[in-house]
């Protein structure tokens, strides 16, 4: 069984990413359960998606400390949800800062040294500059598929299998840029 927690901010494509992973699982003949938790997502709030893949999945929810992988589309969200990662898990994070409302209004400061804090806790961390890669693809909104490509490469998914899942999930008018994003993410270091 593989437990993947996808965390981000409203509008970053966490839900599409979870559907791509679900499609990937189904194409491999595996069971998959998804659970989406929306905060004030339309106002830039937290969005969390649980993705569980395996032979037979009974519950869509990942317990704290049971995530094999956390995909963070924004680094503060990765920091907030890191307690879900199991001891030998990996956090794949986009090097992007999106200021939450308390920071915007001056009530709080955005934390400094997010990646250092995650590493200091002994967690495996892979940082991807998905936003810049997406810009180079021609559409900043494909940072989510850049992240899926990077994840796929780092956990051993075959490129053609993840491309098939994207092709089956993404609308035709956005397919080419998303395929480019998957390819660039898969090639990212």
C-alpha atoms as one frame of an Amber mdcrd trajectory, in Angstrom:
protein
   0.000   0.000   0.000   1.179   3.525  -0.793  -0.183   6.542   1.068   0.307
   9.927  -0.597  -0.764  13.190   1.022  -1.006  16.131  -1.385  -1.031  19.557
   0.270  -1.266  23.008  -1.194  -3.249  26.177  -1.491  -6.515  26.626  -3.368
  -5.960  26.939  -7.104  -2.686  24.986  -7.233  -4.195  21.839  -8.731  -4.039
  19.427  -5.804  -7.307  17.822  -6.853  -6.171  17.253 -10.444  -2.911  15.761
  -9.156  -4.832  13.311  -6.970  -6.980  12.290  -9.921  -3.880  11.674 -12.059
  -2.471   9.405  -9.335  -5.837   7.654  -9.020  -5.918   7.080 -12.763  -2.360
   5.749 -12.608  -3.399   3.233  -9.938  -6.499   2.066 -11.792  -4.477   1.615
 -15.004  -2.132  -0.700 -13.033  -5.080  -2.772 -11.761  -4.806  -1.406  -8.230
  -7.464  -0.113  -5.872  -7.359   3.582  -5.067  -9.269   5.788  -2.655  -9.171
   9.587  -2.653 -10.368  11.987   0.001 -10.326  15.735  -0.464 -10.339  18.279
   2.350 -11.001  21.869   1.362 -10.354  24.777   3.673 -11.067  28.209   2.313
  -9.579  26.959  -0.934 -11.224  29.582  -3.137  -9.588  32.253  -0.990  -6.118
  30.747  -1.046  -6.631  28.476   1.933  -5.283  25.012   2.575  -6.297  22.067
   0.397  -5.350  18.520   1.369  -5.937  15.344  -0.611  -5.392  11.824   0.684
  -4.467   9.253  -1.985  -4.247   5.606  -0.987  -3.139   3.004  -3.533  -2.902
  -0.764  -3.040  -4.419  -4.174  -3.662  -7.490  -3.397  -1.536  -8.107  -0.078
   0.199 -10.868   0.177   2.788 -10.489   3.751   4.034  -9.652   6.897   2.047
  -8.032   8.668   5.011  -4.326   8.518   5.860  -3.557   8.510   9.576  -0.917
  10.786  11.065   2.491   9.190  10.696   1.369   6.850   7.886   2.070   8.861
   4.702   4.774   7.342   2.529   4.925  10.557   0.516   3.860  14.136   1.037
   3.664  16.297  -2.056   3.765  19.945  -1.037   2.770  22.409  -3.734   3.736
  25.220  -1.351   6.469  24.936   1.265   4.558  26.225   4.311   1.819  23.663
   3.613   4.481  20.921   3.536   5.760  22.150   6.894   2.231  22.220   8.372
   1.431  18.657   7.327   4.833  16.992   7.892   3.537  15.133  10.957   1.666
  12.841   8.554   4.937  11.485   7.108   6.164   8.083   8.274   9.732   7.783
   9.478  11.229   6.617   6.176   8.881   8.636   3.938   9.737  11.458   1.549
   8.452  15.004   1.188   8.523  16.369  -2.356   8.084  20.157  -2.191   7.692
  22.948  -4.695  10.003  25.820  -3.755   7.157  28.333  -3.697   5.853  30.685
  -1.032   2.217  31.781  -1.084   1.471  34.156   1.747  -1.492  33.094   3.900
  -3.931  35.750   5.082  -2.368  36.174   8.583   0.941  37.031   6.874  -0.726
  39.360   4.375  -2.460  41.348   7.134   0.717  41.489   9.233  -0.529  39.329
  12.119   2.197  36.727  11.529   5.451  36.345   9.636   6.099  33.685   7.012
   8.470  31.154   8.630  12.130  31.384   7.700  14.146  28.241   7.005  11.252
  25.899   6.210  13.466  23.394   4.389  16.125  23.520   7.105  13.467  22.773
   9.724  12.146  19.787   7.773  15.656  18.426   7.257  16.586  19.001  10.915
  13.751  16.650  11.878  15.459  13.891   9.868  12.917  13.844   7.049  13.806
  12.978   3.471  13.220  16.114   1.408  13.233  16.646  -2.338  12.849  20.276
  -3.426  11.654  21.016  -6.967  11.387  24.491  -8.440   8.142  23.482 -10.144
   6.836  27.032 -10.519   9.803  28.123 -12.640   9.693  24.902 -14.640   5.971
  25.480 -15.269   6.663  29.052 -16.414   9.197  27.658 -18.885   6.501  25.280
 -20.147   4.339  28.312 -20.911   1.718  27.975 -18.159   2.382  28.509 -14.447
  -0.702  26.418 -13.601   1.050  23.190 -14.649   3.374  23.290 -11.630   1.189
  20.500 -10.221   1.977  18.186 -13.132   5.653  19.139 -12.910   5.490  17.917
  -9.297   3.747  14.684 -10.331   6.480  14.082 -12.921   9.212  14.639 -10.315
   7.437  12.345  -7.869   6.971   9.656 -10.525  10.675   9.637 -11.356  11.753
   9.525  -7.710   9.475   6.664  -6.658   9.994   4.533  -9.745   6.849   5.089
 -11.820   7.545   4.529 -15.511   7.357   7.701 -17.602   4.949   6.160 -20.108
   2.597   5.034 -17.311   2.342   8.500 -15.758   1.918  10.029 -19.235  -0.974
   7.622 -19.824  -2.591   8.723 -16.546  -2.235  12.416 -17.455  -3.643  11.760
 -20.930  -6.678  10.023 -19.400  -7.261  12.763 -16.809  -6.438  16.196 -18.222
  -8.854  17.979 -20.611  -7.748  17.892 -24.274  -7.215  21.660 -24.531  -4.612
  21.518 -21.738  -3.109  18.130 -22.532   0.003  19.185 -24.469   1.269  21.659
 -21.871   0.605  19.132 -19.092   2.503  16.417 -20.978   5.413  18.831 -21.362
   5.211  19.582 -17.626   5.255  15.861 -16.748   8.304  15.384 -18.972  10.128
  18.377 -17.435   9.258  17.229 -13.905  10.409  13.714 -14.680  13.736  15.157
 -15.870  14.158  17.629 -12.963  17.011  17.150 -10.529
